[in-house]
């Protein structure tokens, strides 16, 4: 593994003119949008997700006939081995029940010499604004897990590197994404406040421990008093 500057990694991605791309846990297709703006070219992109509502939203975001979305379990991909030129996953490895299984499936369907791309949050080297988001994110994860939703605490940077270095890949390059500025616009803060209130309601509705409500109130105070910014993240590429 080598650490590189983000500009170097992005420049290498711009040189990629490829065939089939698979985006795992695509959500609303945000990573597909980012990659189509960065990659040199592609023939087809398939985004898979297990949530119908995510796929319906994603389909509305794209009018490119080369991009399509399919409902599928990331732990059991319904694709032939060695069938994609690029496989990628963004900010989702900590959301799956069996990360190792998902990664194994991604590598199975990736062609020899194909490109593996991952963007993932981590909780290391955070500033005080990012610490707020990490605390909130982990609180969300605790509530999600207790209500039957796969959501784990984020990795440390070293844990994430260890996971990636164990994969049967080579030429692993990791770049640190630029730390985003604190969130200050009223609309975004209002949305965050609404999401926190939604989680507090879920605690009450599911009769979970009272300390989770107290934790939510403490996070709201911290956002007000200290501020919040999105957690650190990395972008990495490797070759099968």
Secondary structure as UniProt FT lines:
FT   STRAND          2..3
FT   HELIX           6..14
FT   STRAND          20..24
FT   TURN            27..29
FT   HELIX           30..38
FT   STRAND          44..49
FT   HELIX           52..61
FT   TURN            65..66
FT   STRAND          67..71
FT   TURN            74..75
FT   TURN            81..82
FT   STRAND          84..90
FT   HELIX           93..95
FT   HELIX           99..109
FT   STRAND          110..122
FT   HELIX           128..146
FT   TURN            147..148
FT   HELIX           157..165
FT   STRAND          170..176
FT   HELIX           186..205
FT   TURN            206..207
FT   HELIX           210..225
FT   STRAND          233..239
//
